[in-house]
Amino acid sequence: SFGIGATQVTATATNAVGSSSTTFTVTVVDNQVPTAVAQNVTINLDANGAASTTAAAVNNGSTDACGIASIVLSKTSFDCTNVGNNNVTLTVTDVNGNVSTCNATVNVVDNINPTAICQNVTIFLDATGNASTSAAAVNNGSFDNCGVASLALSKTAFNFADWSLNCFSDSFSLE
């Protein structure tokens, strides 16, 4: 049994007359690439809009007969621009420098709802008995970890009939 590398060997032949020896070198080379095995993972963005994973989380039992020196993932940090499926590459290097790769998908999820913050506004009826406001006027610093995509009011236009019925209970929503 020989290990990786060069080993000097002496061979001796003997018969009734005498013996003779010679030396030679046995060189063992590991040219077998490791078996890279990956699995898809899902990660959730945090309140700051960031998420990460590791090569260990994506690795799904990569192997090599001589031992693995390193397992590296092509991308480990994600943010709001990466929501959805992201292709990554798992690279496995054995102790003798042989390399194998495989692909996986990192699914980045944003499951944190936006926070709506409203403020009361005063609007004035014009000469025709009409008034309006906007979502921007009612908004008082609404926020989301990945940014607010849109602001909307359930009602923006009002008239004298609304005032006379005293029906100013409206809702505000983020989408």
N, CA, C and O of each residue as an XYZ file, in Angstrom:
700
protein
N       0.843     -1.175      0.000
C       0.000      0.000      0.000
C       0.887      1.236      0.000
O       1.786      1.376      0.830
N       0.621      2.119     -0.934
C       1.414      3.332     -1.064
C       0.524      4.544     -0.853
O      -0.632      4.561     -1.274
N       1.066      5.540     -0.209
C       0.357      6.796     -0.044
C       0.545      7.684     -1.262
O       1.295      7.349     -2.179
N      -0.137      8.811     -1.264
C      -0.014      9.779     -2.351
C       1.427     10.298     -2.382
O       2.018     10.598     -1.345
N       1.977     10.396     -3.597
C       3.335     10.904     -3.767
C       4.278      9.821     -4.267
O       3.845      8.752     -4.698
N       5.588     10.116     -4.203
C       6.623      9.205     -4.712
C       7.211      8.391     -3.565
O       7.516      8.924     -2.498
N       7.364      7.078     -3.807
C       7.976      6.174     -2.828
C       9.078      5.384     -3.524
O       8.856      4.768     -4.566
N      10.278      5.412     -2.927
C      11.416      4.661     -3.465
C      11.260      3.201     -3.007
O      11.053      2.938     -1.823
N      11.363      2.248     -3.961
C      11.210      0.826     -3.661
C      12.467      0.092     -4.149
O      12.993      0.367     -5.228
N      12.930     -0.852     -3.316
C      14.060     -1.693     -3.706
C      13.540     -3.117     -3.906
O      12.874     -3.686     -3.041
N      13.866     -3.673     -5.074
C      13.479     -5.047     -5.370
C      14.751     -5.899     -5.412
O      15.751     -5.517     -6.019
N      14.691     -7.035     -4.768
C      15.856     -7.926     -4.726
C      15.429     -9.300     -5.229
O      14.409     -9.845     -4.808
N      16.236     -9.850     -6.142
C      16.021    -11.200     -6.653
C      17.178    -12.071     -6.167
O      18.346    -11.696     -6.274
N      16.825    -13.244     -5.630
C      17.846    -14.138     -5.083
C      17.674    -15.525     -5.703
O      16.559    -16.018     -5.873
N      18.828    -16.148     -6.038
C      18.815    -17.541     -6.489
C      20.008    -18.265     -5.861
O      20.636    -17.719     -4.955
N      20.333    -19.463     -6.313
C      21.394    -20.262     -5.717
C      22.767    -19.637     -5.919
O      23.686    -19.933     -5.156
N      22.930    -18.796     -6.905
C      24.216    -18.208     -7.221
C      24.446    -16.908     -6.461
O      25.590    -16.551     -6.180
N      23.370    -16.194     -6.126
C      23.510    -14.904     -5.454
C      22.238    -14.078     -5.567
O      21.147    -14.608     -5.783
N      22.404    -12.768     -5.416
C      21.236    -11.878     -5.484
C      21.608    -10.618     -6.241
O      22.776    -10.263     -6.398
N      20.568     -9.970     -6.694
C      20.726     -8.710     -7.418
C      19.591     -7.781     -6.976
O      18.459     -8.226     -6.786
N      19.899     -6.493     -6.815
C      18.891     -5.514     -6.369
C      18.799     -4.358     -7.351
O      19.761     -4.005     -8.033
N      17.647     -3.805     -7.393
C      17.423     -2.587     -8.189
C      16.424     -1.714     -7.435
O      15.637     -2.209     -6.628
N      16.465     -0.441     -7.700
C      15.509      0.472     -7.065
C      14.674      1.146     -8.147
O      15.125      1.356     -9.273
N      13.477      1.468     -7.778
C      12.583      2.201     -8.668
C      11.627      3.030     -7.815
O      11.531      2.846     -6.602
N      10.931      3.938     -8.471
C      10.013      4.843     -7.773
C       8.574      4.524     -8.157
O       8.246      4.380     -9.335
N       7.730      4.418     -7.150
C       6.284      4.267     -7.358
C       5.660      5.620     -7.017
O       5.808      6.123     -5.903
N       4.964      6.196     -7.993
C       4.305      7.491     -7.770
C       2.798      7.280     -7.807
O       2.241      6.797     -8.793
N       2.154      7.654     -6.710
C       0.693      7.546     -6.608
C       0.108      8.947     -6.755
O       0.497      9.872     -6.043
N      -0.827      9.091     -7.684
C      -1.462     10.380     -7.957
C      -2.964     10.242     -7.747
O      -3.587      9.297     -8.231
N      -3.543     11.209     -7.011
C      -5.003     11.262     -6.860
C      -5.534     12.167     -7.956
O      -5.380     13.387     -7.887
N      -6.157     11.580     -8.966
C      -6.744     12.381    -10.025
C      -8.265     12.212    -10.081
O      -8.903     12.543    -11.080
N      -8.820     11.700     -9.013
C     -10.266     11.533     -8.919
C     -10.872     12.768     -8.261
O     -10.515     13.126     -7.139
N     -11.783     13.405     -8.966
C     -12.423     14.596     -8.410
C     -13.395     14.185     -7.310
O     -13.941     13.082     -7.340
N     -13.614     15.074     -6.337
C     -14.606     14.759     -5.312
C     -16.010     14.730     -5.918
O     -16.229     15.217     -7.027
N     -16.929     14.167     -5.194
C     -18.334     14.174     -5.602
C     -19.025     15.319     -4.870
O     -19.225     15.265     -3.656
N     -19.386     16.355     -5.621
C     -20.080     17.508     -5.039
C     -21.580     17.258     -5.098
O     -22.130     16.960     -6.158
N     -22.243     17.383     -3.935
C     -23.687     17.174     -3.843
C     -24.285     18.370     -3.101
O     -23.888     18.675     -1.977
N     -25.245     19.042     -3.742
C     -25.853     20.233     -3.132
C     -27.353     20.055     -3.000
O     -27.965     19.229     -3.676
N     -27.928     20.852     -2.110
C     -29.376     20.890     -1.940
C     -29.837     22.347     -1.991
O     -29.089     23.254     -1.625
N     -31.070     22.565     -2.447
C     -31.651     23.893     -2.471
C     -32.016     24.298     -1.048
O     -32.370     23.449     -0.230
N     -31.929     25.598     -0.750
C     -32.299     26.107      0.566
C     -33.169     27.348      0.408
O     -33.120     28.037     -0.611
N     -33.966     27.617      1.440
C     -34.785     28.827      1.511
C     -34.341     29.618      2.725
O     -34.201     29.068      3.817
N     -34.118     30.923      2.530
C     -33.727     31.801      3.632
C     -34.662     33.003      3.666
O     -35.193     33.412      2.633
N     -34.862     33.569      4.857
C     -35.768     34.699      5.047
C     -34.993     35.974      5.329
O     -34.048     35.983      6.119
N     -35.406     37.049      4.673
C     -34.807     38.353      4.942
C     -35.182     38.788      6.353
O     -36.276     38.490      6.833
N     -34.264     39.499      7.017
C     -34.532     40.006      8.363
C     -35.094     41.426      8.274
O     -35.358     41.927      7.181
N     -35.273     42.067      9.420
C     -35.848     43.409      9.484
C     -34.998     44.439      8.750
O     -35.501     45.502      8.385
N     -33.731     44.146      8.529
C     -32.845     45.050      7.785
C     -32.782     44.720      6.298
O     -32.054     45.372      5.549
N     -33.533     43.719      5.868
C     -33.532     43.329      4.460
C     -32.320     42.510      4.067
O     -31.908     42.534      2.907
N     -31.737     41.780      5.020
C     -30.545     40.977      4.743
C     -30.785     39.522      5.157
O     -31.572     39.241      6.061
N     -30.099     38.614      4.486
C     -30.153     37.190      4.821
C     -28.864     36.544      4.342
O     -28.203     37.048      3.434
N     -28.515     35.424      4.961
C     -27.319     34.714      4.518
C     -27.497     33.215      4.706
O     -28.372     32.751      5.438
N     -26.642     32.484      4.024
C     -26.585     31.039      4.174
C     -25.117     30.652      4.158
O     -24.244     31.506      4.010
N     -24.850     29.378      4.310
C     -23.474     28.892      4.350
C     -23.295     27.739      3.368
O     -24.264     27.141      2.902
N     -22.043     27.444      3.068
C     -21.743     26.282      2.229
C     -22.214     25.011      2.928
O     -22.683     24.081      2.272
N     -22.095     24.963      4.248
C     -22.531     23.779      4.996
C     -24.030     23.544      4.852
O     -24.474     22.397      4.794
N     -24.821     24.631      4.794
C     -26.268     24.487      4.655
C     -26.645     23.965      3.268
O     -27.620     23.225      3.131
N     -25.892     24.338      2.253
C     -26.179     23.913      0.882
C     -25.564     22.543      0.584
O     -26.100     21.787     -0.227
N     -24.448     22.222      1.232
C     -23.811     20.918      1.028
C     -24.765     19.807      1.460
O     -25.410     19.900      2.504
N     -24.846     18.768      0.651
C     -25.767     17.663      0.951
C     -25.030     16.325      0.879
O     -25.529     15.366      0.290
N     -23.840     16.266      1.482
C     -23.126     15.003      1.555
C     -22.027     14.838      0.525
O     -21.794     13.723      0.057
N     -21.350     15.904      0.159
C     -20.221     15.795     -0.773
C     -19.154     14.882     -0.174
O     -18.956     14.862      1.041
N     -18.463     14.121     -1.039
C     -17.484     13.134     -0.564
C     -16.235     13.124     -1.435
O     -16.223     13.629     -2.557
N     -15.174     12.523     -0.869
C     -13.942     12.259     -1.610
C     -13.192     11.145     -0.894
O     -13.182     11.087      0.335
N     -12.569     10.269     -1.657
C     -11.862      9.120     -1.080
C     -10.670      9.535     -0.225
O     -10.343      8.847      0.742
N     -10.016     10.640     -0.558
C      -8.827     11.068      0.177
C      -9.104     12.162      1.197
O      -8.223     12.505      1.986
N     -10.292     12.707      1.196
C     -10.655     13.763      2.144
C     -10.916     15.090      1.462
O     -10.321     15.408      0.432
N     -11.812     15.854      2.052
C     -12.191     17.155      1.508
C     -11.432     18.247      2.253
O     -11.418     18.285      3.484
N     -10.800     19.134      1.487
C     -10.074     20.259      2.075
C     -10.986     21.461      2.297
O     -10.881     22.140      3.318
N     -11.888     21.728      1.335
C     -12.767     22.886      1.493
C     -14.046     22.721      0.688
O     -14.090     22.050     -0.343
N     -15.085     23.367      1.209
C     -16.367     23.460      0.508
C     -16.751     24.932      0.549
O     -16.879     25.519      1.624
N     -16.936     25.528     -0.636
C     -17.173     26.963     -0.740
C     -18.427     27.207     -1.575
O     -18.669     26.523     -2.570
N     -19.222     28.197     -1.153
C     -20.424     28.583     -1.881
C     -20.147     29.903     -2.603
O     -19.542     30.808     -2.029
N     -20.587     30.014     -3.854
C     -20.279     31.195     -4.671
C     -20.908     32.471     -4.135
O     -20.351     33.548     -4.349
N     -22.037     32.399     -3.450
C     -22.685     33.587     -2.885
C     -23.365     33.170     -1.593
O     -24.116     32.195     -1.563
N     -23.099     33.915     -0.524
C     -23.685     33.579      0.784
C     -24.531     34.703      1.359
O     -25.357     34.453      2.237
N     -24.351     35.937      0.891
C     -25.101     37.079      1.428
C     -26.119     37.568      0.407
O     -25.818     37.690     -0.781
N     -27.325     37.844      0.886
C     -28.418     38.244      0.014
C     -29.154     39.435      0.629
O     -29.097     39.661      1.838
N     -29.851     40.195     -0.233
C     -30.629     41.328      0.248
C     -31.934     41.420     -0.545
O     -32.292     40.496     -1.276
N     -32.633     42.535     -0.394
C     -33.940     42.703     -1.020
C     -33.899     42.576     -2.541
O     -34.898     42.200     -3.153
N     -32.773     42.880     -3.152
C     -32.676     42.765     -4.610
C     -32.608     41.311     -5.059
O     -32.707     41.027     -6.253
N     -32.439     40.388     -4.117
C     -32.316     38.964     -4.447
C     -33.560     38.154     -4.124
O     -33.510     36.924     -4.162
N     -34.696     38.815     -3.801
C     -35.912     38.070     -3.466
C     -36.265     37.148     -4.630
O     -36.299     37.575     -5.784
N     -36.526     35.881     -4.316
C     -36.819     34.876     -5.329
C     -35.688     33.859     -5.401
O     -34.889     33.738     -4.473
N     -35.629     33.133     -6.509
C     -34.628     32.083     -6.681
C     -33.308     32.642     -7.190
O     -33.274     33.445     -8.122
N     -32.222     32.204     -6.564
C     -30.864     32.621     -6.922
C     -30.010     31.390     -7.151
O     -29.935     30.514     -6.289
N     -29.367     31.316     -8.299
C     -28.482     30.190     -8.598
C     -27.128     30.416     -7.931
O     -26.542     31.494     -8.033
N     -26.645     29.387     -7.251
C     -25.336     29.426     -6.608
C     -24.557     28.179     -7.011
O     -25.136     27.192     -7.466
N     -23.242     28.234     -6.839
C     -22.376     27.105     -7.162
C     -21.649     26.661     -5.908
O     -21.030     27.471     -5.218
N     -21.725     25.369     -5.616
C     -20.984     24.757     -4.511
C     -19.705     24.174     -5.103
O     -19.760     23.356     -6.021
N     -18.555     24.592     -4.581
C     -17.257     24.101     -5.062
C     -16.604     23.278     -3.970
O     -16.395     23.759     -2.856
N     -16.280     22.021     -4.297
C     -15.659     21.087     -3.357
C     -14.241     20.811     -3.848
O     -14.038     20.413     -4.995
N     -13.256     21.030     -2.959
C     -11.850     20.780     -3.280
C     -11.324     19.716     -2.339
O     -11.468     19.835     -1.122
N     -10.703     18.659     -2.901
C     -10.171     17.610     -2.025
C      -8.765     17.982     -1.543
O      -8.208     18.998     -1.957
N      -8.206     17.157     -0.675
C      -6.905     17.449     -0.059
C      -5.757     17.441     -1.070
O      -4.659     17.908     -0.766
N      -6.005     16.916     -2.263
C      -4.963     16.892     -3.289
C      -5.222     17.898     -4.403
O      -4.589     17.832     -5.457
N      -6.135     18.818     -4.183
C      -6.370     19.898     -5.135
C      -7.355     19.615     -6.242
O      -7.540     20.462     -7.116
N      -7.998     18.456     -6.246
C      -9.005     18.157     -7.256
C     -10.295     18.894     -6.900
O     -10.661     18.994     -5.729
N     -10.976     19.408     -7.921
C     -12.139     20.268     -7.699
C     -13.355     19.734     -8.453
O     -13.253     19.249     -9.580
N     -14.502     19.839     -7.795
C     -15.774     19.487     -8.417
C     -16.801     20.535     -8.000
O     -16.730     21.072     -6.894
N     -17.753     20.826     -8.880
C     -18.789     21.806     -8.564
C     -20.169     21.247     -8.870
O     -20.320     20.308     -9.653
N     -21.164     21.839     -8.241
C     -22.551     21.555     -8.578
C     -23.372     22.798     -8.240
O     -22.927     23.665     -7.487
N     -24.555     22.869     -8.798
C     -25.398     24.045     -8.637
C     -26.555     23.765     -7.689
O     -27.002     22.628     -7.537
N     -27.026     24.833     -7.057
C     -28.183     24.771     -6.176
C     -28.932     26.090     -6.305
O     -28.448     27.034     -6.930
N     -30.105     26.144     -5.712
C     -30.913     27.358     -5.709
C     -31.108     27.823     -4.278
O     -31.485     27.042     -3.405
N     -30.847     29.107     -4.046
C     -31.155     29.735     -2.764
C     -32.385     30.596     -2.997
O     -32.337     31.574     -3.743
N     -33.489     30.227     -2.354
C     -34.732     30.972     -2.465
C     -34.771     32.002     -1.341
O     -34.821     31.640     -0.165
N     -34.747     33.285     -1.699
C     -34.770     34.370     -0.718
C     -36.205     34.857     -0.587
O     -36.844     35.220     -1.574
N     -36.707     34.859      0.660
C     -38.097     35.208      0.932
C     -38.166     36.451      1.803
O     -37.427     36.573      2.780
N     -39.049     37.370      1.450
C     -39.363     38.534      2.290
C     -40.761     38.305      2.836
O     -41.746     38.499      2.124
N     -40.855     37.897      4.090
C     -42.169     37.632      4.689
C     -42.476     38.583      5.846
O     -43.282     38.274      6.723
N     -41.819     39.747      5.831
C     -42.084     40.765      6.849
C     -43.015     41.807      6.240
O     -42.681     42.442      5.240
N     -44.187     41.977      6.852
C     -45.165     42.950      6.352
C     -44.669     44.372      6.575
O     -43.946     44.643      7.534
N     -45.063     45.280      5.679
C     -44.720     46.683      5.894
C     -45.465     47.224      7.115
O     -46.473     46.661      7.543
N     -44.956     48.316      7.663
C     -45.595     48.974      8.796
C     -46.194     50.289      8.313
O     -45.473     51.177      7.857
N     -47.519     50.411      8.413
C     -48.218     51.629      8.005
C     -48.319     52.571      9.198
O     -48.800     52.193     10.267
N     -47.864     53.787      9.002
C     -47.968     54.816     10.037
C     -48.709     55.990      9.422
O     -48.254     56.580      8.441
N     -49.864     56.327     10.009
C     -50.727     57.366      9.452
C     -50.770     58.582     10.362
O     -50.483     58.513     11.557
N     -51.137     59.685      9.755
C     -51.396     60.897     10.524
C     -52.712     61.492     10.046
O     -53.092     61.336      8.885
N     -53.393     62.166     10.938
C     -54.625     62.842     10.575
C     -54.294     64.039      9.699
O     -53.264     64.687      9.885
N     -55.160     64.326      8.753
C     -54.990     65.491      7.900
C     -56.287     66.295      7.903
O     -57.374     65.753      8.101
N     -56.150     67.561      7.686
C     -57.315     68.434      7.555
C     -57.370     68.901      6.114
O     -56.385     69.403      5.573
N     -58.534     68.730      5.496
C     -58.723     69.199      4.129
C     -59.898     70.171      4.136
O     -60.775     70.089      4.996
N     -59.910     71.062      3.203
C     -60.936     72.099      3.146
C     -61.749     71.950      1.874
O     -61.204     71.765      0.786
N     -63.053     72.034      2.028
C     -63.942     71.991      0.870
C     -63.732     73.244      0.038
O     -63.582     74.342      0.574
N     -63.724     73.071     -1.274
C     -63.618     74.232     -2.146
C     -65.000     74.838     -2.369
O     -65.969     74.421     -1.735
N     -65.094     75.802     -3.250
C     -66.347     76.520     -3.486
C     -67.435     75.610     -4.022
O     -68.621     75.909     -3.881
N     -67.043     74.498     -4.638
C     -68.053     73.570     -5.173
C     -68.419     72.486     -4.173
O     -69.235     71.613     -4.473
N     -67.818     72.534     -2.978
C     -68.142     71.548     -1.947
C     -67.328     70.276     -2.052
O     -67.732     69.245     -1.516
N     -66.170     70.322     -2.743
C     -65.323     69.146     -2.920
C     -63.947     69.381     -2.307
O     -63.475     70.515     -2.218
N     -63.320     68.293     -1.891
C     -61.955     68.329     -1.364
C     -61.303     66.977     -1.618
O     -61.987     65.977     -1.834
N     -59.958     66.956     -1.590
C     -59.268     65.681     -1.775
C     -57.972     65.694     -0.967
O     -57.484     66.741     -0.542
N     -57.445     64.507     -0.777
C     -56.157     64.333     -0.130
C     -55.425     63.195     -0.833
O     -55.949     62.602     -1.776
N     -54.236     62.897     -0.381
C     -53.443     61.845     -1.025
C     -52.851     60.919      0.037
O     -52.804     61.250      1.222
N     -52.410     59.773     -0.412
C     -51.751     58.821      0.483
C     -50.482     59.434      1.056
O     -50.146     59.194      2.216
N     -49.778     60.219      0.258
C     -48.547     60.853      0.728
C     -48.831     61.817      1.874
O     -48.026     61.928      2.798
N     -49.974     62.523      1.828
C     -50.321     63.463      2.897
C     -50.658     62.728      4.196
O     -50.351     63.227      5.279
N     -51.278     61.561      4.108
C     -51.676     60.787      5.287
C     -50.503     59.978      5.837
O     -50.463     59.674      7.029
N     -49.570     59.638      4.992
C     -48.416     58.849      5.418
C     -47.574     59.626      6.432
O     -47.332     60.823      6.278
N     -47.136     58.915      7.467
C     -46.340     59.557      8.513
C     -45.094     58.726      8.819
O     -44.745     58.521      9.982
N     -44.431     58.251      7.769
C     -43.196     57.494      7.975
C     -43.367     55.990      7.867
O     -42.624     55.243      8.504
N     -44.314     55.531      7.089
C     -44.481     54.094      6.883
C     -43.183     53.505      6.348
O     -42.430     54.181      5.647
N     -42.923     52.239      6.680
C     -41.651     51.649      6.270
C     -41.782     50.144      6.061
O     -42.758     49.513      6.468
N     -40.763     49.599      5.412
C     -40.663     48.159      5.166
C     -39.188     47.805      5.033
O     -38.384     48.636      4.610
N     -38.832     46.580      5.392
C     -37.433     46.160      5.303
C     -36.878     46.219      3.883
O     -35.672     46.380      3.697
N     -37.734     46.091      2.896
C     -37.292     46.169      1.502
C     -37.829     47.408      0.788
O     -37.768     47.490     -0.439
N     -38.345     48.353      1.532
C     -38.868     49.579      0.928
C     -40.345     49.456      0.620
O     -40.840     48.377      0.292
N     -41.034     50.560      0.729
C     -42.472     50.598      0.461
C     -42.672     50.723     -1.043
O     -42.171     51.656     -1.670
N     -43.405     49.780     -1.613
C     -43.652     49.791     -3.056
C     -44.712     50.811     -3.432
O     -44.587     51.481     -4.457
N     -45.748     50.937     -2.624
C     -46.790     51.911     -2.940
C     -47.599     52.238     -1.692
O     -47.673     51.454     -0.746
N     -48.199     53.416     -1.722
C     -49.105     53.870     -0.670
C     -50.473     54.052     -1.310
O     -50.567     54.512     -2.448
N     -51.521     53.700     -0.601
C     -52.858     53.868     -1.163
C     -53.851     54.201     -0.055
O     -53.752     53.698      1.064
N     -54.804     55.056     -0.391
C     -55.923     55.364      0.505
C     -57.166     54.699     -0.053
O     -57.315     54.553     -1.266
N     -58.049     54.303      0.832
C     -59.297     53.713      0.349
C     -60.216     54.776     -0.239
O     -61.116     54.460     -1.018
N     -59.991     56.036      0.132
C     -60.808     57.134     -0.394
C     -59.958     58.397     -0.388
O     -59.300     58.707      0.605
N     -59.976     59.118     -1.494
C     -59.187     60.349     -1.580
C     -60.045     61.579     -1.861
O     -59.628     62.702     -1.578
N     -61.220     61.381     -2.407
C     -62.095     62.509     -2.768
C     -63.268     62.581     -1.788
O     -63.874     61.568     -1.439
N     -63.568     63.806     -1.357
C     -64.654     64.036     -0.405
C     -65.503     65.201     -0.914
O     -65.037     66.035     -1.691
N     -66.752     65.242     -0.464
C     -67.621     66.361     -0.838
C     -68.502     66.740      0.339
O     -68.425     66.138      1.410
N     -69.323     67.725      0.131
C     -70.150     68.256      1.200
C     -71.044     67.175      1.814
O     -71.304     67.204      3.016
N     -71.514     66.227      1.007
C     -72.369     65.157      1.527
C     -71.610     64.309      2.550
O     -72.183     63.888      3.555
N     -70.305     64.056      2.292
C     -69.493     63.319      3.258
C     -69.404     64.089      4.568
O     -69.505     63.504      5.646
N     -69.217     65.388      4.472
C     -69.076     66.238      5.668
C     -70.369     66.240      6.466
O     -70.354     66.123      7.691
N     -71.456     66.370      5.781
C     -72.728     66.471      6.488
C     -73.109     65.155      7.156
O     -73.858     65.154      8.133
N     -72.602     64.030      6.643
C     -72.884     62.736      7.270
C     -71.858     62.402      8.344
O     -71.995     61.418      9.071
N     -70.809     63.253      8.431
C     -69.742     63.046      9.414
C     -69.138     61.645      9.284
O     -68.962     60.943     10.280
N     -68.827     61.253      8.067
C     -68.305     59.901      7.786
C     -66.846     59.975      7.353
O     -66.527     59.609      6.222
N     -65.983     60.424      8.195
C     -64.581     60.522      7.854
C     -63.769     59.346      8.356
O     -62.547     59.461      8.454
N     -64.381     58.229      8.676
C     -63.598     57.067      9.110
C     -63.133     56.313      7.877
O     -63.904     55.586      7.249
N     -61.891     56.489      7.545
C     -61.306     55.858      6.369
C     -60.107     55.028      6.772
O     -59.591     55.158      7.882
N     -59.667     54.174      5.863
C     -58.503     53.332      6.157
C     -57.372     53.668      5.221
O     -57.567     54.260      4.159
N     -56.181     53.276      5.639
C     -54.940     53.518      4.906
C     -54.255     52.174      4.771
O     -54.219     51.403      5.730
N     -53.703     51.873      3.584
C     -53.036     50.584      3.426
C     -51.776     50.737      2.594
O     -51.664     51.633      1.757
N     -50.828     49.838      2.845
C     -49.599     49.750      2.053
C     -49.690     48.517      1.185
O     -50.246     47.497      1.593
N     -49.144     48.611     -0.013
C     -49.119     47.441     -0.892
C     -47.721     47.153     -1.303
O     -47.479     46.203     -2.047
